[in-house]
Amino acid sequence: MFILTKVADLVQIAPDDFKKKSIVAIEDYINAKYANKVIQKIGLCISLYDLLWASEGLIGHGTGLVNVNVEFRIIVFRPFKGEVMFGRIRSSTPSGINVRTDFFDDIFVPFDELPEGAEYNHQEQLWIWNCDEETRLYYDNHEMVRFQVIDEEWHDQTPAGPNQNEEDALQAPYRIKGSMAMDGLGVCLWWDGDEGEEGGEGEEG
């Protein structure tokens, strides 16, 4: 779920930060720039892990900024395909179910990755699994669910041009596609009872 990625970058320390120790100013800059940001084909940056190397600082001509070349490792959220994760149902549409974790909202389970017999209730705006003639199980909003990662989508967030499609401009830079079709996946309470709900909370973070 979490990986370490090595990054090289140019850090610019402003005069207001000269009162800090150099390493603290560098780490603050890196965290401010990368935390909660998506790097294309890498994942969602969480926080700085460690600083590997930093050059001598050079004062930029006419700016007063100190430029430092650095190499560092950063903690990145990028689950692997096939990984089973926990999340909560955020909303449902006829297209599928939107799932979130405590720090990541862009997880989608399409309708064809739900169990056979699942149907969308337009009145209640949720999915229902008719697992047999007598049993109807509900994918209620905010329920803890278990899902499997099957794919990922990347969308370049370059500035929108005048002719760019509005829908494309609103797409998340990184989205996970999941499945709840196999046994043991779906709402945790169906399979685990009350203990599964408590255990799911611990796994999510």
Secondary structure, DSSP 8 states (H G I E B T S, - for coil): -EEEEEEEEEEEE-GGGTTS-HHHHHHHHHHHHHTT-EETTTEEEEEEEEEEEE---EE-TTT--EEEEEEEEEEEE---TT-EEEEEEEEEETTEEEEE-SS---EEEEGGGS-TTEEEETTTTEEEEE-SSS-EEEE-TT-EEEEEEEEEEE-------TTS-HHHHTS-SEEEEEE--STT-EEHHHHHTHHHHHHHHHHH-
